[in-house]
Amino acid sequence: MVGTGVFTSLGYQLLDVQSTISIILLWLIGGALALFGAFSYAQLGTHFKESGGDYIFLSRVFHPVLGYLTSWASLVVGFSAPVAIAAIAMTQYLAPFGIQESNALAIGIIVLVGIMHSFSIKQSERFQNVTTVLKVAFVLLLIGMGLAFTTEVSPNAIAFSDSWMLEITTPGFAVSLIYVTYAYTGWNAAAYIVEEIQDARKSLPKALVAGTLFVTVVYVLLQLVFLKHASYDQLEGNVEVATIAFSNLFGIGGSRWVSFFIAIQLVATISGYIWIGSRVTHAMAKEHSLWRVLRPLNSLGIPVRTIWAHVFISIALTLTGTFEQILLYTGFVLQLMSTLAVASVLFVKKSSGFHSPGYPYVQYLFIGFSTWILAYTLYDRPTESLIGLGIIAAGLVTYFFSRPEIRSK
């Protein structure tokens, strides 16, 4: 879950909301939505017990066309765009070391991670675990240093003003939630690889719920650290908010190493999305004739072809579009698809696995908030929203050329 969003989105949020209370509410609402979604995906994943996530849920509960569209969206943007965004961000964070922002470097990183996942589950597991441990240790160190030390920035960007009551009713607040929900993307990742999880009935809910709660606390604390160590003028509209804040705290030399480790921890993000995304696409390929070329597995059961499909699409996205534009239309599509998946829980009458706390009210809250976010984003950012809808429409066209081939398990 911890990727580019938490280190880059605050500057965009400050364009529309300035009260620290509003900022905290954004990240708490995002965490609550992710938690409600985690409850829902834990119930769905332990009920169907098939890898593929949204594809399985929507195909089995509603209609194969909806499952196909969510898998199409995952292939084109849902899991490929976050890889592209993280790779682009890596090159930006390496700039203080004299490394020029380079598409070639971003592409090389994506290819290297693709290679690491092309052999066995054991190798993928080791690579993901090592990079994730480094990521978590680094993030906790940032929070600890940020809370323990003070800077001479005056005034900083912390402002507990009453303007939050007005700000939370504006379109800008809703659009800011798109950035936040994108930062929480990955809360549902474990549900996509149910067949690769030991004792999924117990392990899947623990992974989804505990991971979401931990990340919510981390995200709120990180935003407070960034606001504490930088001024509003420094942060507004800027992507490298972490570098700016820690430049003020430790000087240019110290901030260079913060930038370096932010770049390194993004490897875990790229790795996770390539691993999970390839399983969603493979689930679609097994059941739709148009994608049969992606069905074969290697001798150890790894869907190598779908891994490299995601690698090549991520590379294409790296070469097109701006950072903010890719982030917005990707966030819009992901929000739409996860809303449909959560809604599917309401139609599973006799769940055979984990039962969501607060059912069905937490699902109604998730669907309501998501609909509000999507509507405001469509109103305030029509271009990016229409790009997202256009991607889904293109998938609908390909569906009619792809004969469903539902196979019994």
C-alpha positions, 0 to 999 in steps of 0.5 A: 500500500505504501507507495508514491501517493503518501509522499507526493499528494499533499502538495496537490491537496493544499491547492484546495484545502489548507486547514490541517483538520481537513488534511487529517480528515482526508486521510482518516476518511481514506483509511476508513473507506479502505477498512470497509473495503477490506472487510468486504474483500475478506468476505468475498475472498474467503467465500470464492477462494479463487485468485483474481479479486474483482474479476472473480467477484464481479463475474460470479456475482453479477455478470462476466462482462463486469468481471472482464471490464474490471480485469481490463481496467486492471491490465491497462491502468489499475495495476500498470499505471501505479507501476509507471507512476512509481517508476517515474517518481523514483527517477525524480527522487534520485535527481539530487544524486545527479541522476537525470530524470530519465524514461530509460532508468524508469523502464530499466527498473520496471524490467528488472522487477519483472524479471524477479517475478518470472521464476517462482513463488518462492523468489517473488516472496523473498523479493517482496518481503525484503523490499517491504521490510526495508520500506516499513523500517524507512517510513517508521524512521521518517516518522520518528525523526519528524516528530522528534526534531524541530525546524526553523520554518516559521510559519509552518504549514500546520493550521488548525483553522475553522475553515475545514467546515467549509472546505469539506463541502467543496469539490476540491475536497472530493478531488483530494480524496481521489489522491488519498484513495489512490495512496491507499490503493493496495488495501485489497491486494491480498484478495487477488492471490487467495490461491497462493495464501496458506490458510486463507480463511484466517490469513486473508482477513488478518492481512487486509484489516491489520495492514489497512489499520497500520497504514492509516496511522502511518499516513496520518503521521506522515502528513503531520510531519510534512506539514510540521517541517515545511511552509505552505508556499513550499508545499503547495502544488509540489510533488516532492513534499518529503524532500522539501520537508526534510531539506528544512530539517536536515539540510540539503545533504540529509534530504538527499539520503531521504530522497534516495531511500524514498526511491528505493522503497518504491521498488516494493510498490512496483513489485507488488503491483506487477505480482498482483496485477498479473494474477488478475489478468491471468484469471481473465485470460483463463476464461476469455478466448481473446486473451488465450495467448496469456494463459500458459504458466511456466513449470513452477506455475508462474503466469510469466506472459501476463507479468510481461504484459503488465511490464510492457503496458507500464512502460508505455504509460511511463512514456505518455501522460503527466504524473498528475494526469495518470494519477487522476484517471487511474484513481477514478477507474480504481475507485469505480471498480472497487465500488462495484466489487464492494457492492457485490458483497450485498448479493452474496447471501450465504457467505461460506467464509469471513463475515464482514463486521458491520454488514451491510452498513459499512458497505453502504457507507463505502458505496455512498462515499465512493459515489460522492467522490466519483461524481465530484471528480467527474464534475471538477476534473472531466478530462481525466474522468472521461479518459478513465471512462473511455478506457472502460468503454474500450474494454467493452469493445474488446469484450464482444470480440472475446468469447467467454469460456467459463471453466468449472473448477 
